[in-house]
Amino acid sequence: KYAKPIVRPSGNDGLKHLTFKMVHEGEIDKTKFLSFMKCADDMISDIITEQDDSLKDFLKTLGSQMKTFNIVKFKRDKIGNDVFIDLGDESEGTKKMFYLSGYFLTSFSNGGLMIIDELESSLHPSLFRYLIVELLKHSNAQLIFTTHNPIALDMKDLNRRDEIWFTEKDGKGKTSLYSLRHMRGVRKDRKLSTSYLTGAFGAIPNI
């Protein structure tokens, strides 16, 4: 049974807008959201979202479709003092988890298909794995993602071989798509990332 597709935001800006809207309007459970974010930084204790429309006339003169600036600040408890840090000043990993949170939590609750390019970018390998583990806890959610990180190949407890696909371009720029399942002679105890990096599966750049 296939999950129903949900709207796929365009890039990090689209994901950021989606998550801001959901948090600001209470569309996702705040406790679940903070639990998700604590995986990136366990000192996060709250989030503040605001909309600033003071520059809407200026944005209009620039031809921008934006009417407001979305302001996101994370609260941290440090030695009894509350510290608020703007999302723009956070690490790239924390930003990425914020971008993904609305997408993932909505899919977990309502079901749906997520399509994400380079899921692992800016994420620690443990966070990358965490997202896959959480996804597998929700049978109504599906994920298609691209990655350049071979560590995904070694998640044998999470990925079946028919779920791993490679892409390779020929000399004319034509891209072929093929599955690990169809490759012969790949032993179950083989470390797939090492085999991939040595060219056993193709789909590597010609350097």
C-alpha positions as CSV (number, residue, x, y, z in Angstrom):
1,K,0.0,0.0,0.0
2,Y,1.4,3.4,-1.0
3,A,1.0,6.5,1.1
4,K,-0.7,9.5,-0.4
5,P,1.7,12.1,-1.6
6,I,1.8,15.5,0.2
7,V,2.9,18.8,-1.1
8,R,6.7,18.9,-1.7
9,P,8.2,22.3,-0.7
10,S,10.9,23.7,-2.9
11,G,14.3,23.6,-1.2
12,N,15.1,24.8,2.3
13,D,13.1,28.1,1.9
14,G,10.0,26.1,1.2
15,L,10.6,23.8,4.1
16,K,11.4,26.7,6.4
17,H,8.1,28.5,5.5
18,L,6.1,25.2,5.9
19,T,7.6,24.6,9.4
20,F,7.2,28.2,10.5
21,K,3.5,28.2,9.5
22,M,2.8,24.9,11.3
23,V,4.5,26.0,14.5
24,H,3.2,29.5,14.5
25,E,-0.4,28.4,13.9
26,G,-0.3,25.4,16.1
27,E,-0.7,22.8,13.4
28,I,1.9,20.5,14.9
29,D,2.2,19.3,18.4
30,K,4.7,21.6,20.2
31,T,5.9,18.8,22.5
32,K,6.7,16.5,19.5
33,F,8.3,19.4,17.7
34,L,10.6,20.2,20.6
35,S,11.5,16.6,21.1
36,F,12.4,16.4,17.4
37,M,14.6,19.5,17.7
38,K,16.3,18.3,20.9
39,C,18.0,15.6,18.8
40,A,20.0,18.4,17.2
41,D,20.5,20.4,20.5
42,D,19.3,19.0,23.8
43,M,19.5,22.4,25.4
44,I,16.6,23.8,23.3
45,S,13.6,24.2,25.7
46,D,11.2,26.4,23.7
47,I,10.6,28.2,20.4
48,I,9.3,31.7,19.7
49,T,7.8,32.5,16.3
50,E,6.8,36.0,15.2
51,Q,5.7,37.7,12.0
52,D,7.1,41.2,11.2
53,D,5.2,43.0,8.5
54,S,6.9,46.4,9.0
55,L,8.7,46.1,5.7
56,K,5.8,44.8,3.6
57,D,5.7,48.1,1.6
58,F,9.4,47.9,0.9
59,L,9.2,44.3,-0.1
60,K,6.3,45.2,-2.5
61,T,8.5,47.8,-4.3
62,L,11.1,45.0,-4.9
63,G,8.4,42.8,-6.5
64,S,8.7,40.3,-3.7
65,Q,5.7,38.0,-3.0
66,M,6.6,38.0,0.7
67,K,4.4,40.1,3.0
68,T,6.2,39.4,6.3
69,F,9.5,38.3,7.7
70,N,9.2,35.1,9.7
71,I,11.2,35.3,12.9
72,V,12.2,32.2,14.7
73,K,14.1,32.1,18.0
74,F,15.1,29.1,20.1
75,K,15.1,29.3,23.9
76,R,17.9,27.6,25.8
77,D,18.3,27.1,29.6
78,K,21.9,27.8,30.5
79,I,22.7,27.8,34.3
80,G,19.3,29.2,35.2
81,N,19.4,31.9,32.5
82,D,17.1,32.0,29.4
83,V,19.1,32.6,26.2
84,F,17.3,33.3,22.9
85,I,19.1,32.6,19.7
86,D,17.7,33.5,16.2
87,L,17.4,30.7,13.7
88,G,19.8,32.5,11.4
89,D,22.6,32.2,14.1
90,E,22.1,28.5,14.6
91,S,24.4,25.8,13.3
92,E,23.6,24.5,9.8
93,G,22.6,21.2,11.4
94,T,20.0,22.8,13.7
95,K,18.7,24.8,10.8
96,K,18.3,21.7,8.7
97,M,16.4,19.8,11.5
98,F,14.1,22.8,11.8
99,Y,13.5,22.8,8.0
100,L,12.7,19.1,8.1
101,S,10.6,19.0,11.3
102,G,7.3,20.2,9.8
103,Y,7.6,17.9,6.8
104,F,8.4,14.8,8.9
105,L,6.0,15.4,11.7
106,T,3.1,16.1,9.3
107,S,3.9,12.9,7.4
108,F,4.1,10.9,10.7
109,S,0.7,12.2,11.7
110,N,-1.2,12.2,8.5
111,G,0.7,9.9,6.2
112,G,2.3,10.8,3.0
113,L,5.2,10.6,0.7
114,M,8.2,12.9,1.3
115,I,10.8,13.6,-1.5
116,I,14.0,15.2,-0.3
117,D,17.2,16.0,-2.2
118,E,20.4,15.3,-0.3
119,L,18.8,14.5,3.0
120,E,22.1,14.1,4.8
121,S,23.5,17.6,4.0
122,S,24.6,19.5,7.1
123,L,23.4,16.6,9.3
124,H,25.6,14.5,11.7
125,P,25.5,10.8,10.7
126,S,23.6,10.0,13.9
127,L,20.9,12.6,13.0
128,F,20.7,11.2,9.5
129,R,20.1,7.7,10.9
130,Y,17.6,9.1,13.5
131,L,15.4,10.4,10.7
132,I,15.3,7.0,9.0
133,V,14.6,5.2,12.3
134,E,11.7,7.5,13.1
135,L,10.3,7.1,9.6
136,L,10.2,3.4,9.9
137,K,8.1,3.7,13.1
138,H,5.3,5.1,11.0
139,S,3.9,2.7,8.4
140,N,1.8,5.4,6.7
141,A,4.8,7.6,5.9
142,Q,7.2,7.1,3.0
143,L,10.4,8.8,2.0
144,I,12.4,9.0,-1.2
145,F,15.7,10.8,-0.8
146,T,18.9,11.3,-2.6
147,T,22.3,11.2,-0.9
148,H,26.0,11.4,-1.6
149,N,26.9,9.9,1.8
150,P,27.8,6.2,1.4
151,I,27.0,5.6,5.1
152,A,23.4,5.1,4.0
153,L,24.5,1.9,2.2
154,D,25.7,0.4,5.5
155,M,22.3,0.8,7.3
156,K,21.5,-2.8,6.6
157,D,19.0,-3.0,9.4
158,L,17.1,-0.1,7.9
159,N,17.4,-0.5,4.2
160,R,16.5,-3.4,1.9
161,R,18.5,-3.9,-1.2
162,D,15.6,-3.2,-3.4
163,E,15.3,0.2,-1.8
164,I,18.8,1.3,-2.8
165,W,19.2,2.7,-6.3
166,F,22.2,4.2,-8.1
167,T,22.3,6.7,-10.9
168,E,25.1,6.9,-13.5
169,K,25.6,9.1,-16.5
170,D,27.0,7.8,-19.8
171,G,29.3,9.6,-22.2
172,K,26.3,11.4,-23.8
173,G,24.9,12.7,-20.5
174,K,22.1,10.1,-20.3
175,T,21.3,9.0,-16.7
176,S,20.6,5.4,-15.9
177,L,18.9,4.2,-12.7
178,Y,19.5,0.8,-11.4
179,S,18.9,-1.1,-8.1
180,L,21.4,-2.9,-5.8
181,R,19.0,-5.8,-5.8
182,H,19.8,-6.6,-9.4
183,M,23.5,-6.9,-8.9
184,R,25.0,-10.3,-8.7
185,G,27.6,-11.6,-6.4
186,V,27.1,-9.0,-3.6
187,R,27.5,-10.9,-0.3
188,K,25.3,-10.1,2.6
189,D,28.3,-9.6,4.9
190,R,30.0,-7.2,2.5
191,K,30.5,-3.6,3.6
192,L,28.6,-1.8,0.9
193,S,30.1,1.6,1.4
194,T,33.6,0.3,0.8
195,S,32.5,-1.6,-2.3
196,Y,30.8,1.5,-3.7
197,L,33.7,3.8,-3.1
198,T,36.0,1.4,-4.9
199,G,33.7,1.5,-7.9
200,A,32.1,-2.0,-7.6
201,F,28.6,-0.6,-8.2
202,G,29.5,2.2,-10.6
203,A,27.7,5.6,-10.1
204,I,30.9,7.4,-9.1
205,P,32.4,10.5,-10.8
206,N,35.3,10.1,-13.2
207,I,38.1,12.0,-11.6
